[in-house]
């Protein structure tokens, strides 16, 4: 395996420049999809590397369920400082599993709580309006996807602004933004270097829904006014964990983007621009991360096969 097993742990640093530049130079739809793909591939590569180091680190522990031949010196020498590296991998992989489990539990708990709140209302094709003076609105995904808003939010917006709100939340449901959010949240649990991608994807999905709402109502200024008004009305994290109309974050930047021209729908920024260079670096880092984890996997499998008698 050598140093290849360590590369996926640090290569997510190559994605930091595009995480900063994507929201400024890419259409939000392109940015959300690109950054989610980068985060998922890098997180999986990192998890594979941690699992390989975990095997090397636990093979020498007495009473472990692994075959005794896996503690062969050739297997131990596959990475430098196997005791220290293996022990660290055990702790890191345990922490990753705990963080991912906690994130999934929180995600499911929020969705169950939202479903319980809707239990008192009849099913229907329209949005679910909860009798609550606290202003909020969010998209609840699932087999029975619903747009949920409170009477406080309805009272605080004009009818045209309510149309913007519904178009925004429908965009979240139509394009399954919750999958992008959950995937990048789990990726950040695997490797903290991917945290900026999680934040960038959260912003990009909101901008994506803003652009869809502006296209649906045909008025960018109205959409900007609705976003700003909803942000002023809503308390912080009214529906934490779900895509929300007045989501916490850089609302002034969302409003400024809506007051500007429609972003260019270009699948890749020009190569000679800072964003294009950052995208190329991130793509190269992602490819190198995946290849490094595959190389380390095959190398360890060959060593284990050689060390295991027929």
N, C-alpha and C positions, 0 to 999 in steps of 0.2 A: 504493500500500500504506500509506504513512504509518506512524503509530504502531501500527496494528492488527497489523502483523507482529511487533511486540515483545511484545504482550500475552500470547500463550500461553507466553512464557518466564518470566513472573512470576506469572501467575494460579494456578499450583499452590500458592502461598502461602495461597490461600483454603481449601484442603483441610486445612490443618494443624489447625484446631480440631476438626473431626470425626474426624481420625485419633486425637486424644487422647481424645475422648469416646465414640467408637463402642464401644470394648471395655467401657465401664462402663454404657452405657445402651441398647445394642442387643443383640438375640440374636446370638450369634457367627456364625450362618449368614447373617443379614441384613448384619452388619458386613463379613464377608469378601466377599460379592457386591457390596455397594455400594462399598466402598473399591477393589476391583479394577476395577470399571467406571469409577470416577472416574480412577484412575491410568492406565488404558489410553487413555481419551479424551484426557486432558491430555497424555500422552506423545506420542500421534499428532499432536495439534495442535502441540506443540512441535517435533516432527521436521519437520512441513510448513513451519513458519516458518523453521527453520534451513536447509532445502533452498531456500526462496525467497531467503533472504539469501545463500546459497552461489551461486546463479545470478547475482545482482546483483554479488557480489564477484569472481566469476571471469570475467565477460563482458569485462572490459578487459584481461585478462592475454594478452600476445602468444602465439600458438600454441595457444590453447585450442580445443577442438572445437566450441564454440558458434558460431552464426552471427554475423558481424561486426556486423550491425544490432542485436544484443542489447546492444551497448555504447553504444547511442544515448543522448545526454544525458537524454532524457525517462525512459529506463529507469533510468539512474544516479540521477536525482533522485527516484526512487520511495521512497527511504529517505534519511534524513539521514546525512551523513558516510559516503558509500558505500564509500570506500577502507578506512576503519577498521572499519566494520561488516561489510563483505564479508570482509575478511581475518580478522576474529575468527570469523565464521561458518564459514570454511574450517577453522580450527583446531578449533572446537567440534564440527562435524559429523564430522571425522576422529576426534576423541576419543570421540564417541558410538558410531561404528561399531566402533571398537576395543574399547570397553567391552562393547558388546552381543555382539560376536564372542567375547570372552573368557568372558562369562557362559554363552553357549551351549556353548562348548567344555567348560567345567567341568561343566555339567549333563550333557552327553553322556558325558564321561569317567567321572563318578561312576556313571552308569547302566551303562556298559560294564563297569566294575570289579565292580559288583554282579552283573551277568549272568555274568561269568567265575567269580565265587565260587560261583554256583549250578550251574555246569556239571557239577560232580562229583556233584550230587544228582539223583535221578530226578524227572521231572515228576509232578505230582499236584495234586489239588484242595486239599489242606491247606497249612498254612504250611511254609516251608522252614526247617529247623533246621540251622544251621551248627555244626560242632564247634569252638567257640571259647570259651575261658574268659572273654573280655571281654564284659560284659553289654551288649547293644544289641538294638534291634528297630526295624524301619522298613518302610514300604510301598514296594514297587518297582513303579511303573506300567509300562504297555506292553501289547502284545497278549497277552502271557502274564504278567499282573499276579500278583504273589506277595507274601505277607507273609513277611518274613525276620526271624528271631530267632536268637540264639546260645544255645548250651547254658548259658552263664553266666547269661543273663537268665532262662531257664527254671528254673534251679536256685535263683535268688534270689527267685522269686515263688511264692506258693501257687497251688493250682489255681483258686480263684475269681479271684485277681488275674491269672492267665494268661488267663482268659476276658475280663476287662476289656481286657487288652492286645490280644487278637485282635479284639475288637469295635472298639477305637479305630483300629487299623490298617486294618480293613475299611472303616471310615467314610472314611478317607483315600482308599482306592481307589474306593469307590462314588461319592463326590462329586468325584473328580478334583481333589483339593486341590493336586496338583503343578502344575496349570495356573494356578491362582491365584498360587502362589508364583513360578513362572517369569515370568508376565506382569508382576507387580509388580517383580520383580528387573530385568527389561528396562526397565520404565518408569523406575525409579530411575537406570538407566544413561543414559537420555535427558536427564533433568532431576534434579539432586540434591535439589531441593525436594520431590520425591516420595519420598525415602528414608523419612520417617516413615510413609507409607502402606504401604510394603513391610514395615516392622516390625510395624505394626498388623495387616496381613493375616496375617503369619506367626503372630502370637499368636492371632488369631481362628480360623484353621483348626485350631489345636491345641484351642482351647476348643470349637469345633464338634464335633471328633472326641470330645472328652471327654463332651459332652452326649449324643452318639449312643451312646457306650459305656455311660453311666449309664442311658440308656433301655433299652438291650439287656439289661443284667444286672439292671435294676430296683433298684439300690442305689447311691445317690450317695455314701454314706460309703465303701463298698467301692471305688468308682472313685477317690475322692480318696486313699485309702490306697495303691492300686496306683500312681497317678501319683507320689506322694511316694516310695514305695519304689523305683520304677524310676529316679527322678531321683538318688537316693542311690547306686544301684548303677552307673549309667552314667557313663563318662568323657565329657568335653566333646566334642561334634561327632563322635560315633562313626560317623555316616553323613551327613556334611555334604552338603547339597544335596537330601536326601530327607526326606519327612515322617516324623518319628520319634516314638515313644511318649514317650521322655524327652528331648524336644528341648530344646536350650539356650534359656534365657529365664526369664521370671518364673514358675517353677513354684509358688512360694508363692501367687501370685494365682490360678493355676488351681485349686489345692487349696481356697483360700478360696471361690472361686466354686462349686465342687462341694459344699461344705458348706453353702452358702446355698440359697435356693429356686430352682426352675427358672426361667430367664429368660423374660421375656414375649416371645412370638413376635409382634412388631409390625413391620410392614414399614417404618414411618416413625415416628420419635419425635414426641411432641406438639410443635406449633409454638411453644408458649410456654415451652418448657424450653430450657436451654442447648444440649442435644444437638439439639433440633429447629431452633434458630436456626443452629447450626453446620452442620447438614445442608443447610439452605436456602442458606447462603452457599456451601458447596461445590458444590451443584447449579448455582447461578447462575454461579459461577466456571468450572465445567466447560462450561456452555452458552456463556458468553462466549468461552472459549478456542476452542471448536470454530467458532463463528461468526466470530471474528477471523481464524483461519487460512483459512477459506473465503473471507472477504472479501478478504484479502491475495492469495490464489491467483487469484481472478477478476480483481482489479485488475492483477496482473502479466501475466496472460494477455492481457488487453485491450491493455496497453501493448506487449507483444511483438508482438501481431498488427498493431498500428498501425505499429510500427517496421519490420516485415518487409515488403519490397515483394512485390507479387503476381508 
